[in-house]
Amino acid sequence: MQRVYAVVKEEIVHLIDDRANVTGITRSQWISKAIESFLQIPVDDEITKGDDKVTSGDDRIAQEVTAFEMIRTDLDVIFHSGQ
């Protein structure tokens, strides 16, 4: 995998950190998922392999779907506001 660097506003970093904490992933993982989501690239199944428990799996899927919808909305705002 390659590393990608970008300069972003401090408030965006705080927003990313908040969203990453909600989903229980690292900032780097969140940014990677955000890029994949924005580019509509299928998400790697490695992250969901351990979620075979029905009771907790359904809740986690719902959280991830909500998180990805927030990611897409945030990226749309960021990229369409000319920043």
C-alpha positions in Angstrom: 0.0 0.0 0.0 1.1 3.6 -0.7 0.9 6.4 1.8 -0.9 9.6 0.7 -0.3 13.0 2.4 -2.6 16.0 2.3 -2.9 19.3 4.2 -6.3 19.8 5.7 -7.9 22.3 8.0 -7.7 21.6 11.7 -11.4 21.4 12.1 -11.5 18.7 9.5 -8.9 16.7 11.4 -11.1 16.9 14.5 -14.2 15.8 12.5 -12.3 12.8 11.1 -11.1 11.9 14.5 -14.6 12.0 15.9 -16.0 9.9 13.1 -13.1 7.4 13.4 -13.7 7.1 17.1 -17.4 6.4 16.5 -16.7 3.6 14.1 -13.8 2.2 16.3 -11.1 2.5 13.6 -8.0 4.6 13.3 -7.7 8.0 11.5 -5.8 6.4 8.7 -8.4 3.6 8.2 -11.2 6.2 8.2 -9.4 8.3 5.6 -8.8 5.3 3.5 -12.4 4.3 3.7 -13.5 7.8 2.9 -11.5 7.9 -0.2 -12.8 4.4 -1.3 -16.3 5.6 -0.6 -15.9 8.8 -2.5 -14.4 7.0 -5.5 -17.1 4.2 -5.1 -14.4 1.5 -4.8 -15.7 -1.7 -3.2 -14.6 -1.9 0.5 -12.1 -4.6 1.5 -13.8 -7.5 3.3 -10.9 -7.9 5.7 -12.5 -5.4 8.1 -15.8 -7.3 8.4 -14.4 -10.9 8.6 -14.6 -10.9 12.4 -18.2 -9.8 12.6 -20.0 -13.1 12.3 -21.9 -12.8 15.5 -25.5 -12.0 14.5 -26.4 -9.9 17.6 -23.3 -7.6 17.5 -22.8 -7.9 13.8 -26.1 -6.2 12.8 -25.4 -3.3 15.1 -21.9 -2.8 13.8 -23.1 -3.0 10.2 -25.7 -0.3 10.9 -23.1 1.9 12.6 -20.7 1.4 9.6 -23.4 2.2 7.1 -24.3 5.4 9.0 -20.6 6.3 9.3 -20.0 5.8 5.6 -23.1 7.9 4.8 -21.6 10.7 7.0 -18.2 10.3 5.3 -19.8 10.7 1.8 -21.8 13.7 3.0 -18.7 15.3 4.5 -16.6 14.6 1.4 -19.3 16.0 -0.8 -19.4 19.2 1.2 -15.6 19.5 1.3 -15.0 18.8 -2.4 -18.0 20.9 -3.6 -17.3 23.9 -1.5 -14.0 24.6 -3.3 -11.7 23.8 -0.4 
